[in-house]
């Protein structure tokens, strides 16, 4: 472990913890250049940086025991380096960071952090900014989609000390957007600042236009994480909501019986809204199974309610959220639990493609969404998360659940080589069309109130407004009103109507 102490402008001291010696460096180099130099000399080392004010606050024991550290970069500051207006540009869950927990984000800080030297070294000829926090944000933004796991982690320091840094200017924000997003986002950032903040930022736009977009060929050392032979696989339950698809469910249960690591319990929630009907799943009682099956028969439809009911019955260390139309190999659960044990992740989403679909992701990455039918989560998280009934029969319940997990301190890792085939079976005979209360509105809300509800619940003000601008532009070509002034008036009314229903949703649940 090599520890670099700086004062935001230059490096003050470099210390090798292993050799207990102070190392020489060039004081004329920028902070990132000094880190590159030591990364080149010590590619297998862990590089740690800290501001001089935090020299006695670093938790080296915690850092030394971070699981799968070779795949990660972590940093922390009580405030974000980039201004909140970055939300006008990016809609992802990596913008609204919960600073109280270890939270997935590419928004790095130069105040305190760590990275494997070989990972940093790959950016030596791509990122060389004199502002250290800017350089770290650039590295994480480039590498996150390619397999580097990036986090804001308050546990890097020993106490609840306030760690703040100077926020970047709007001028530098334009620079960052031009270097890391498509050029159109520079114009959209300018437009949003003008509309919502009455800021005239033309000179910042012009200053950024000459910059080239940064690209990297980052390659994570994604060798298989080795499981210690002494480790026993944790226990796992499986939950399956189902409705009118008995044959498909039967096949899923049979696949589970072939698993090399068997679930302790399978919780089936059968929904049948037809009055007087009985279960369509007699095989649960008629056949013998190598695991307990807990069968709930309910006449209320809705996957949110069904999953919440099943989650209350979970007693194992982990739970696999499955669907009733999956096909998977016999080693799926074993391989998934092995990965969870060695990587330290608490939430894992697996590849969930239909026949003939091609997996485009090559390595394990931090996923911006969540798969309600292909994920394994730690049961510890069930104390603070549940499926939001306000989104029942609507859209976005999986995305919302994923956001709850992140805010609780979990990260959602997507593993492309843990494969589940999604049959996308035809709907069961008992499925009914659900009408939302706004279906009969003369003026239909736009966007869908459930979508806006989830955004308000989890995103920043700037993200919501940025989405509003994009929706206004994209929807113009798909509707019949071509007079832009009239269209703007109708759009505002439909947005207001959606907000009206959002309030109704909040109070009903």
C-alpha positions in Angstrom: 0.0 0.0 0.0 1.4 3.4 -1.1 -0.1 6.4 0.6 0.1 9.8 -1.1 -0.6 13.0 1.0 -1.5 16.2 -0.8 -2.9 19.7 -0.3 -5.1 19.8 -3.4 -2.3 21.6 -5.4 0.7 19.3 -5.0 1.9 16.1 -3.3 3.4 16.7 0.1 4.5 13.2 1.1 4.5 9.6 -0.2 4.8 6.7 2.2 5.1 2.9 1.6 3.2 1.1 4.4 4.8 -2.2 3.5 8.4 -0.9 3.8 7.6 1.7 6.4 9.6 4.3 4.4 9.1 7.7 2.9 9.4 7.6 -0.9 10.9 10.2 -3.2 8.9 12.0 -5.8 9.0 15.1 -8.0 7.3 18.1 -6.4 6.9 19.7 -9.8 4.5 17.0 -10.9 0.7 17.3 -10.5 -1.0 14.9 -8.0 -2.2 12.6 -10.8 1.3 12.5 -12.4 2.9 11.5 -9.1 0.3 8.7 -8.8 1.0 7.5 -12.3 4.8 7.5 -11.5 4.3 5.2 -8.5 1.7 3.1 -10.4 4.3 2.5 -13.1 6.9 1.4 -10.5 4.5 -0.6 -8.4 1.7 -2.0 -10.6 0.5 -4.5 -8.1 0.3 -2.1 -5.2 -2.8 -0.4 -3.9 -2.5 3.4 -4.2 -4.2 5.5 -1.5 -4.5 9.3 -1.5 -5.5 11.6 1.3 -5.7 15.4 1.8 -3.2 16.5 4.5 -6.1 17.4 6.9 -7.1 13.7 6.9 -3.7 12.3 7.7 -4.9 10.9 11.0 -8.4 9.9 9.9 -7.6 7.2 7.3 -8.9 3.7 8.2 -6.1 1.6 6.8 -7.5 -1.6 8.3 -10.8 -1.2 6.5 -9.0 -0.4 3.2 -6.7 -3.5 3.5 -9.8 -5.8 3.8 -12.0 -4.5 1.1 -13.2 -7.5 -1.0 -12.2 -7.7 -4.6 -10.2 -4.4 -4.3 -8.5 -5.1 -7.6 -11.8 -4.4 -9.3 -12.6 -1.2 -7.5 -11.9 2.5 -7.0 -13.3 4.2 -3.9 -13.2 7.8 -2.6 -15.2 10.0 -0.4 -16.1 13.6 0.2 -19.1 15.0 2.1 -20.0 17.0 -1.0 -19.8 16.3 -4.7 -17.0 17.8 -6.8 -19.2 18.4 -9.9 -22.1 20.8 -9.4 -25.6 19.5 -9.3 -26.3 20.7 -12.8 -24.7 17.4 -14.0 -28.2 16.1 -13.4 -29.4 18.0 -16.5 -27.1 15.6 -18.5 -27.3 12.2 -16.9 -30.4 10.3 -15.7 -28.6 7.4 -14.1 -28.8 6.3 -10.4 -25.1 7.4 -10.0 -25.9 11.1 -9.6 -28.0 11.4 -6.4 -25.5 9.8 -4.1 -26.3 8.8 -0.5 -23.3 9.9 1.4 -24.1 7.9 4.5 -23.5 4.5 2.9 -21.1 3.0 0.4 -22.8 4.1 -2.8 -22.0 3.2 -6.5 -21.0 6.3 -8.4 -18.4 7.5 -10.8 -18.3 10.9 -9.0 -14.9 10.7 -7.3 -13.1 12.9 -4.9 -9.5 13.7 -4.4 -9.9 14.1 -0.6 -9.5 10.5 0.2 -9.6 7.3 -1.9 -7.8 4.2 -3.3 -7.3 2.3 -6.5 -5.2 -0.6 -7.8 -2.1 0.8 -9.5 -2.5 -1.3 -12.6 -6.0 0.1 -13.1 -4.9 3.7 -12.7 -1.9 3.2 -15.0 -4.2 2.5 -18.0 -5.2 6.2 -18.1 -1.7 7.7 -18.1 -2.1 8.9 -21.6 -5.8 9.7 -21.5 -6.3 11.7 -18.3 -3.8 14.2 -17.1 -5.8 17.1 -15.5 -4.1 19.3 -12.9 -7.3 19.3 -10.9 -7.0 16.0 -9.0 -10.8 15.5 -8.4 -11.6 16.3 -12.0 -9.0 13.6 -13.1 -10.5 11.0 -10.8 -14.0 11.7 -12.0 -12.8 11.4 -15.6 -11.1 8.0 -14.9 -14.2 6.6 -13.1 -16.6 7.9 -15.8 -14.6 6.2 -18.5 -13.9 3.0 -16.7 -17.2 2.3 -14.9 -19.0 0.9 -18.0 -16.0 -1.3 -18.8 -15.9 -3.1 -15.4 -14.3 -0.9 -12.8 -16.5 -0.8 -9.7 -16.6 2.8 -8.4 -17.9 3.9 -5.0 -18.3 6.8 -2.6 -17.5 5.2 0.7 -17.6 7.1 4.1 -15.9 4.1 5.8 -12.5 5.1 4.3 -12.1 7.4 7.3 -12.4 6.4 10.9 -15.0 9.0 12.1 -17.9 11.0 10.9 -15.6 13.9 10.0 -17.0 16.4 7.4 -14.8 16.1 4.3 -15.5 18.9 1.9 -13.9 20.1 -1.2 -14.3 23.0 -3.5 -17.1 22.5 -6.1 -16.2 22.7 -9.8 -17.3 25.7 -11.8 -20.0 25.6 -14.5 -17.2 26.3 -17.0 -15.5 23.1 -15.9 -18.8 21.2 -16.0 -19.2 22.1 -19.7 -15.6 20.8 -20.2 -16.5 17.6 -18.4 -19.6 17.0 -20.4 -17.9 17.7 -23.8 -15.1 15.2 -22.9 -17.3 12.4 -21.6 -20.7 12.6 -23.4 -22.0 13.1 -26.9 -21.6 16.7 -28.1 -25.4 17.2 -28.2 -25.4 17.2 -24.3 -23.4 20.4 -24.3 -26.3 22.1 -26.1 -28.8 20.5 -23.8 -26.9 21.6 -20.7 -26.8 25.2 -22.1 -30.6 25.0 -22.8 -31.5 23.7 -19.4 -29.4 26.3 -17.6 -31.0 29.0 -19.7 -34.6 27.7 -19.1 -34.5 26.7 -15.5 -31.7 28.9 -14.0 -31.7 31.9 -16.4 -28.0 31.4 -16.8 -26.3 32.6 -20.1 -23.4 30.3 -20.5 -22.5 30.8 -24.2 -18.8 31.5 -23.4 -18.6 28.2 -21.5 -20.1 26.4 -24.5 -17.6 28.0 -26.9 -14.7 27.2 -24.6 -15.7 23.5 -24.5 -16.4 23.0 -28.2 -12.7 22.6 -29.1 -12.2 19.7 -26.7 -12.3 16.1 -27.9 -14.3 13.4 -26.3 -12.2 11.2 -24.2 -12.2 7.5 -25.0 -10.4 4.6 -23.2 -9.8 0.9 -23.8 -9.8 0.1 -20.1 -9.5 -3.6 -19.4 -10.2 -4.9 -15.9 -8.1 -7.8 -14.8 -11.2 -10.0 -14.7 -9.6 -13.3 -13.8 -12.1 -15.5 -11.9 -12.3 -14.7 -8.2 -11.1 -17.8 -6.3 -13.4 -19.3 -3.7 -11.6 -20.5 -0.6 -12.3 -24.2 -0.2 -13.1 -23.7 3.5 -16.1 -21.5 2.7 -19.5 -23.2 2.8 -22.1 -21.7 0.4 -24.6 -19.5 2.2 -28.2 -20.6 2.4 -30.7 -19.3 -0.2 -34.5 -19.2 -0.7 -36.2 -18.7 -4.0 -39.4 -16.7 -4.6 -41.6 -17.1 -7.7 -44.8 -15.1 -8.3 -47.0 -16.9 -10.8 -50.4 -16.5 -12.5 -52.0 -18.9 -14.9 -48.8 -20.6 -16.1 -48.7 -23.9 -14.2 -46.7 -25.8 -16.9 -43.9 -23.2 -17.0 -43.7 -23.0 -13.2 -43.5 -26.8 -13.0 -40.4 -26.7 -15.3 -38.8 -24.0 -13.2 -39.3 -26.1 -10.0 -37.7 -29.1 -11.8 -34.7 -27.0 -12.8 -34.3 -26.0 -9.2 -34.3 -29.7 -8.1 -31.2 -30.2 -10.4 -29.2 -27.4 -8.7 -25.8 -28.4 -7.3 -26.6 -26.1 -4.4 -30.2 -26.6 -3.6 -32.4 -23.8 -2.2 -33.6 -24.3 1.3 -37.1 -23.1 0.5 -39.1 -22.1 -2.6 -41.8 -19.6 -2.0 -44.6 -19.7 -4.7 -47.2 -16.9 -4.7 -50.1 -18.0 -7.0 -52.4 -15.3 -8.0 -55.9 -16.2 -9.2 -58.5 -13.4 -9.4 -61.4 -15.7 -10.4 -63.9 -16.0 -7.5 -64.4 -19.5 -6.3 -61.4 -20.9 -8.2 -58.9 -23.2 -6.5 -55.2 -23.7 -7.1 -53.9 -24.6 -10.5 -50.7 -26.1 -9.0 -51.7 -29.5 -7.5 -48.2 -30.9 -8.2 -46.8 -28.9 -5.3 -48.6 -31.2 -2.9 -48.7 -34.3 -5.1 -44.9 -34.6 -5.8 -41.9 -34.9 -3.5 -39.4 -32.0 -3.6 -35.8 -31.8 -2.3 -36.7 -28.4 -0.7 -39.5 -27.0 1.2 -42.2 -25.3 -0.9 -44.3 -22.6 0.7 -47.3 -22.0 -1.4 -49.4 -18.8 -1.1 -52.7 -18.8 -2.9 -54.2 -15.3 -3.2 -56.9 -13.6 -5.3 -55.2 -10.3 -5.5 -53.1 -9.7 -8.7 -49.9 -7.7 -8.9 -46.3 -8.6 -8.8 -45.4 -6.0 -6.2 -47.8 -7.4 -3.7 -46.9 -11.0 -4.6 -43.2 -10.4 -4.1 -43.6 -8.5 -0.9 -45.7 -11.4 0.5 -43.0 -13.9 -0.5 -40.2 -11.8 1.0 -41.8 -12.0 4.4 -41.3 -15.7 4.3 -37.6 -15.6 3.5 -35.4 -17.2 6.3 -32.2 -18.0 4.4 -29.1 -15.7 4.1 -29.9 -14.9 0.4 -33.0 -14.9 -1.8 -33.2 -15.5 -5.5 -36.0 -13.4 -7.1 -37.1 -15.6 -10.0 -39.9 -15.7 -12.6 -42.1 -18.5 -13.6 -40.8 -18.8 -17.1 -37.0 -19.2 -16.6 -34.6 -21.9 -17.8 -31.1 -22.3 -16.2 -28.2 -24.7 -15.9 -27.7 -26.9 -12.8 -24.8 -24.9 -11.5 -26.4 -21.4 -11.6 -27.1 -21.0 -7.9 -23.7 -22.4 -6.9 -21.8 -20.2 -9.3 -23.8 -17.1 -8.3 -23.2 -17.8 -4.5 -19.5 -18.4 -5.2 -19.2 -15.0 -6.9 -21.1 -13.3 -4.1 -18.8 -14.8 -1.4 -15.5 -13.8 -3.0 -16.6 -10.4 -4.4 -18.4 -9.2 -1.2 -21.4 -8.0 -3.2 -24.8 -8.2 -1.6 -26.9 -7.9 -4.8 -26.3 -9.7 -8.0 -28.3 -9.5 -11.3 -27.7 -12.2 -13.9 -28.0 -12.3 -17.6 -31.6 -12.6 -18.6 -32.0 -12.8 -22.3 -34.6 -14.3 -24.6 -33.7 -16.9 -27.3 -31.4 -15.6 -30.0 -30.6 -12.4 -28.1 -26.9 -11.6 -27.8 -25.2 -10.6 -24.6 -23.4 -7.3 -25.2 -21.7 -6.9 -21.8 -18.4 -8.7 -21.5 -17.5 -8.3 -17.8 -19.1 -7.8 -14.5 -20.3 -4.2 -14.2 -22.3 -1.9 -11.9 -25.8 -2.0 -13.3 -27.9 1.1 -13.5 -31.1 -0.9 -13.2 -32.3 -4.1 -11.4 -33.8 -7.3 -12.6 -36.8 -8.5 -10.6 -36.7 -12.0 -12.2 -33.0 -12.6 -12.3 -31.4 -11.3 -9.1 -30.1 -12.6 -5.8 -30.0 -10.3 -2.8 -28.8 -10.5 0.8 -31.7 -11.1 3.2 -30.2 -8.4 5.5 -31.4 -5.9 3.0 -35.0 -7.0 3.4 -35.2 -5.0 6.6 -35.1 -1.7 4.6 -36.5 -2.5 1.2 -39.8 -3.6 -0.4 -41.6 -3.4 -3.7 -43.6 -0.1 -3.8 -47.3 -0.8 -4.1 -47.8 2.6 -5.7 -46.2 1.2 -8.8 -48.4 -1.9 -9.0 -49.7 -2.6 -12.5 -47.6 0.3 -13.7 -44.0 0.7 -14.7 -40.7 0.9 -12.9 -41.2 -1.3 -9.8 -37.8 -3.0 -10.5 -36.0 0.3 -11.0 -37.5 1.6 -7.8 -36.5 -1.5 -5.9 -33.0 -1.2 -7.2 -32.8 2.5 -6.0 -34.0 1.4 -2.6 -31.2 -1.2 -2.5 -28.5 1.4 -3.4 -29.8 3.9 -0.8 -29.5 1.1 1.8 -25.8 0.6 0.9 -26.0 -2.2 -1.7 -24.6 -2.2 -5.2 -26.2 -4.1 -8.1 -23.5 -6.0 -9.9 -24.5 -7.5 -13.3 -22.8 -10.8 -14.2 -23.1 -11.6 -18.0 -21.7 -15.1 -17.6 -24.4 -16.3 -15.2 -27.1 -16.9 -17.7 -30.9 -17.4 -17.4 -33.0 -18.0 -20.5 -36.2 -15.9 -20.4 -38.9 -17.8 -22.3 -41.2 -14.8 -22.2 -44.1 -17.2 -21.9 -47.6 -16.0 -23.1 -49.7 -14.6 -20.4 -51.8 -17.0 -18.3 -55.5 -17.4 -18.8 -56.2 -15.5 -15.6 -54.4 -12.3 -16.5 -56.6 -9.3 -16.6 -56.1 -5.8 -18.0 -55.7 -3.3 -15.2 -56.9 0.2 -15.7 -55.1 3.0 -13.9 -57.3 5.7 -12.4 -56.1 8.3 -14.9 -57.0 6.1 -17.9 -60.3 8.0 -18.3 -58.8 11.5 -18.1 -59.8 13.7 -21.0 -56.2 15.1 -21.0 -53.8 12.2 -20.5 -50.9 12.8 -18.1 -47.5 12.9 -19.6 -45.2 11.3 -18.5 -46.9 8.3 -16.9 -47.6 9.3 -13.2 -45.9 6.1 -12.0 -42.7 7.0 -13.9 -42.7 10.6 -12.6 -43.5 9.3 -9.1 -40.4 7.1 -9.1 -38.2 10.0 -10.5 -39.4 12.4 -7.8 -38.7 9.7 -5.2 -35.1 9.0 -6.3 -33.7 11.7 -8.6 -32.3 15.2 -8.2 -34.3 18.3 -9.2 -31.9 18.8 -12.1 -32.4 15.2 -13.3 -36.2 15.6 -13.4 -36.0 18.9 -15.2 -33.5 17.5 -17.7 -35.9 14.6 -18.4 -38.7 17.1 -18.8 -36.7 19.0 -21.5 -35.9 15.7 -23.3 -39.4 14.5 -23.2 -40.7 17.8 -24.6 -38.3 17.5 -27.6 -38.7 13.8 -28.3 -42.5 13.8 -27.9 -43.0 16.7 -30.3 -42.5 14.5 -33.4 -44.9 11.8 -32.1 -48.0 13.9 -31.5 -50.4 15.7 -33.7 -50.0 19.3 -32.5 -47.4 20.9 -34.8 -47.9 24.5 -33.6 -44.9 24.8 -31.1 -46.6 27.4 -29.0 -49.9 25.4 -28.7 -47.8 22.2 -28.1 -45.9 23.8 -25.3 -49.2 24.8 -23.5 -50.6 21.4 -23.9 -47.4 19.7 -22.7 -47.3 21.9 -19.6 -50.9 20.9 -18.8 -50.2 17.2 -19.2 -47.1 17.5 -17.0 -49.1 19.2 -14.4 -51.8 16.5 -14.6 -49.1 13.9 -14.1 -47.9 15.8 -11.0 -51.5 15.8 -9.7 -51.7 12.0 -10.0 -48.3 11.7 -8.4 -49.7 13.3 -5.3 -52.7 11.0 -5.4 -50.3 8.0 -5.6 -48.3 9.2 -2.6 -51.3 9.6 -0.4 -53.0 6.3 -1.4 -50.0 4.3 -0.5 
